[in-house]
Every structure is written in structure tokens, then in C-alpha cells.
């Protein structure tokens, strides 16, 4: 299976991210820490066919965000994102 056949658009992460954020995370302007691409999170690529979700930059495929759940915990790694610009 190729990565393209597994890839969803970042909007598919909306349900899980709504559990973490009190706003629509798919519209948040996100900047990739590797290549500097800036776009709404919904335009990033989501891989959700594992125990957690992995969101990758649409330009360079850098891992920008990871979310996993264990009993009683939600684990969020934003290590690949330089910024999240949350409009008020």
C-alpha cells in the first residue's frame, strides 16, 4: 500500500481534534517547521490508519502533528509545527 492510498485530507481530523481544542482546528493557519509552508490545518495530509493520527505537511511530508489516545489520556505532539495561528 502506498502512502498516497492511505492519505486523507486534514479535515478528516476534525472530530478527534474537537475533543482537544475548543475551536475548529482545521481552519488554524499552521506553519511547517521544516519547509515553512503555511496553510490551514485542513489542507495538510492526515494518516489515520494507525493507533493514532499523523498529520503531515502537504509540501514536504514532514510530520507536523500527532494525536494518540490511551485510557484517560489524549497525547498531542505539535513538534513539527512552528506556529498555530488561531484567529479570534
ChimeraX commands (.cxc) that place a marker at each C-alpha (Angstrom):
marker #1 position 0.00,0.00,0.00 radius 0.5
marker #1 position 1.44,3.38,-1.00 radius 0.5
marker #1 position 1.26,6.40,1.28 radius 0.5
marker #1 position -0.98,8.20,-1.23 radius 0.5
marker #1 position -3.62,5.47,-0.95 radius 0.5
marker #1 position -3.66,5.88,2.85 radius 0.5
marker #1 position -3.69,9.68,2.89 radius 0.5
marker #1 position -6.78,11.66,3.82 radius 0.5
marker #1 position -7.13,15.41,3.79 radius 0.5
marker #1 position -6.56,17.13,7.14 radius 0.5
marker #1 position -10.28,17.90,7.51 radius 0.5
marker #1 position -10.75,14.24,8.45 radius 0.5
marker #1 position -9.00,15.05,11.76 radius 0.5
marker #1 position -11.79,17.47,12.80 radius 0.5
marker #1 position -13.64,15.06,15.08 radius 0.5
marker #1 position -10.65,13.97,17.11 radius 0.5
marker #1 position -9.21,17.49,17.29 radius 0.5
marker #1 position -12.57,18.84,18.51 radius 0.5
marker #1 position -12.01,16.66,21.60 radius 0.5
marker #1 position -8.74,18.53,22.25 radius 0.5
marker #1 position -9.38,22.09,21.06 radius 0.5
marker #1 position -12.35,24.36,21.84 radius 0.5
marker #1 position -12.27,25.73,18.27 radius 0.5
marker #1 position -12.26,24.32,14.74 radius 0.5
marker #1 position -8.62,23.29,14.42 radius 0.5
marker #1 position -8.92,22.62,10.67 radius 0.5
marker #1 position -9.05,26.38,9.93 radius 0.5
marker #1 position -6.00,27.24,12.07 radius 0.5
marker #1 position -3.12,28.60,9.97 radius 0.5
marker #1 position -0.26,26.17,10.58 radius 0.5
marker #1 position 3.38,26.66,9.61 radius 0.5
marker #1 position 5.58,23.64,8.94 radius 0.5
marker #1 position 8.81,23.59,10.93 radius 0.5
marker #1 position 10.76,22.02,8.08 radius 0.5
marker #1 position 9.83,23.92,4.92 radius 0.5
marker #1 position 7.81,26.89,6.25 radius 0.5
marker #1 position 4.62,26.05,4.32 radius 0.5
marker #1 position 1.73,27.98,5.84 radius 0.5
marker #1 position -1.82,26.72,5.28 radius 0.5
marker #1 position -4.97,25.84,7.21 radius 0.5
marker #1 position -4.50,22.54,9.04 radius 0.5
marker #1 position -7.35,21.10,6.95 radius 0.5
marker #1 position -5.10,21.30,3.87 radius 0.5
marker #1 position -2.40,19.16,5.49 radius 0.5
marker #1 position -2.33,15.38,4.90 radius 0.5
marker #1 position -3.76,13.04,7.52 radius 0.5
marker #1 position -2.79,9.40,8.04 radius 0.5
marker #1 position -5.35,7.88,10.42 radius 0.5
marker #1 position -4.92,4.13,9.84 radius 0.5
marker #1 position -2.82,3.52,12.94 radius 0.5
marker #1 position -3.46,3.65,16.69 radius 0.5
marker #1 position -3.10,7.44,16.47 radius 0.5
marker #1 position -3.29,10.13,13.79 radius 0.5
marker #1 position -0.33,11.65,11.96 radius 0.5
marker #1 position -0.70,14.98,10.13 radius 0.5
marker #1 position 1.98,15.75,7.51 radius 0.5
marker #1 position 2.88,18.88,5.58 radius 0.5
marker #1 position 1.38,18.89,2.07 radius 0.5
marker #1 position 4.62,20.28,0.60 radius 0.5
marker #1 position 7.44,18.31,2.26 radius 0.5
marker #1 position 5.60,15.49,4.12 radius 0.5
marker #1 position 7.22,16.48,7.46 radius 0.5
marker #1 position 5.24,15.21,10.48 radius 0.5
marker #1 position 3.59,18.35,11.86 radius 0.5
marker #1 position 1.17,16.93,14.42 radius 0.5
marker #1 position 0.49,13.59,16.09 radius 0.5
marker #1 position -2.51,12.65,18.25 radius 0.5
marker #1 position -2.99,9.41,20.15 radius 0.5
marker #1 position -5.39,8.31,22.84 radius 0.5
marker #1 position -4.85,5.93,25.71 radius 0.5
marker #1 position -7.31,5.21,28.51 radius 0.5
marker #1 position -7.85,8.52,30.28 radius 0.5
marker #1 position -5.33,10.50,28.19 radius 0.5
marker #1 position -5.01,12.30,24.87 radius 0.5
marker #1 position -1.42,12.72,23.67 radius 0.5
marker #1 position -0.71,15.66,21.36 radius 0.5
marker #1 position 2.66,16.29,19.70 radius 0.5
marker #1 position 2.99,19.54,17.73 radius 0.5
marker #1 position 6.77,19.25,17.41 radius 0.5
marker #1 position 6.76,19.64,13.63 radius 0.5
marker #1 position 4.73,22.85,13.62 radius 0.5
marker #1 position 6.45,26.18,14.12 radius 0.5
marker #1 position 3.20,28.05,14.76 radius 0.5
marker #1 position -0.54,27.63,15.00 radius 0.5
marker #1 position -2.26,30.97,14.26 radius 0.5
marker #1 position -5.66,30.80,15.98 radius 0.5
marker #1 position -7.93,33.64,14.81 radius 0.5
marker #1 position -10.28,35.06,17.44 radius 0.5
marker link #1:1,2 radius 0.2
marker link #1:2,3 radius 0.2
marker link #1:3,4 radius 0.2
marker link #1:4,5 radius 0.2
marker link #1:5,6 radius 0.2
marker link #1:6,7 radius 0.2
marker link #1:7,8 radius 0.2
marker link #1:8,9 radius 0.2
marker link #1:9,10 radius 0.2
marker link #1:10,11 radius 0.2
marker link #1:11,12 radius 0.2
marker link #1:12,13 radius 0.2
marker link #1:13,14 radius 0.2
marker link #1:14,15 radius 0.2
marker link #1:15,16 radius 0.2
marker link #1:16,17 radius 0.2
marker link #1:17,18 radius 0.2
marker link #1:18,19 radius 0.2
marker link #1:19,20 radius 0.2
marker link #1:20,21 radius 0.2
marker link #1:21,22 radius 0.2
marker link #1:22,23 radius 0.2
marker link #1:23,24 radius 0.2
marker link #1:24,25 radius 0.2
marker link #1:25,26 radius 0.2
marker link #1:26,27 radius 0.2
marker link #1:27,28 radius 0.2
marker link #1:28,29 radius 0.2
marker link #1:29,30 radius 0.2
marker link #1:30,31 radius 0.2
marker link #1:31,32 radius 0.2
marker link #1:32,33 radius 0.2
marker link #1:33,34 radius 0.2
marker link #1:34,35 radius 0.2
marker link #1:35,36 radius 0.2
marker link #1:36,37 radius 0.2
marker link #1:37,38 radius 0.2
marker link #1:38,39 radius 0.2
marker link #1:39,40 radius 0.2
marker link #1:40,41 radius 0.2
marker link #1:41,42 radius 0.2
marker link #1:42,43 radius 0.2
marker link #1:43,44 radius 0.2
marker link #1:44,45 radius 0.2
marker link #1:45,46 radius 0.2
marker link #1:46,47 radius 0.2
marker link #1:47,48 radius 0.2
marker link #1:48,49 radius 0.2
marker link #1:49,50 radius 0.2
marker link #1:50,51 radius 0.2
marker link #1:51,52 radius 0.2
marker link #1:52,53 radius 0.2
marker link #1:53,54 radius 0.2
marker link #1:54,55 radius 0.2
marker link #1:55,56 radius 0.2
marker link #1:56,57 radius 0.2
marker link #1:57,58 radius 0.2
marker link #1:58,59 radius 0.2
marker link #1:59,60 radius 0.2
marker link #1:60,61 radius 0.2
marker link #1:61,62 radius 0.2
marker link #1:62,63 radius 0.2
marker link #1:63,64 radius 0.2
marker link #1:64,65 radius 0.2
marker link #1:65,66 radius 0.2
marker link #1:66,67 radius 0.2
marker link #1:67,68 radius 0.2
marker link #1:68,69 radius 0.2
marker link #1:69,70 radius 0.2
marker link #1:70,71 radius 0.2
marker link #1:71,72 radius 0.2
marker link #1:72,73 radius 0.2
marker link #1:73,74 radius 0.2
marker link #1:74,75 radius 0.2
marker link #1:75,76 radius 0.2
marker link #1:76,77 radius 0.2
marker link #1:77,78 radius 0.2
marker link #1:78,79 radius 0.2
marker link #1:79,80 radius 0.2
marker link #1:80,81 radius 0.2
marker link #1:81,82 radius 0.2
marker link #1:82,83 radius 0.2
marker link #1:83,84 radius 0.2
marker link #1:84,85 radius 0.2
marker link #1:85,86 radius 0.2
marker link #1:86,87 radius 0.2
marker link #1:87,88 radius 0.2
view
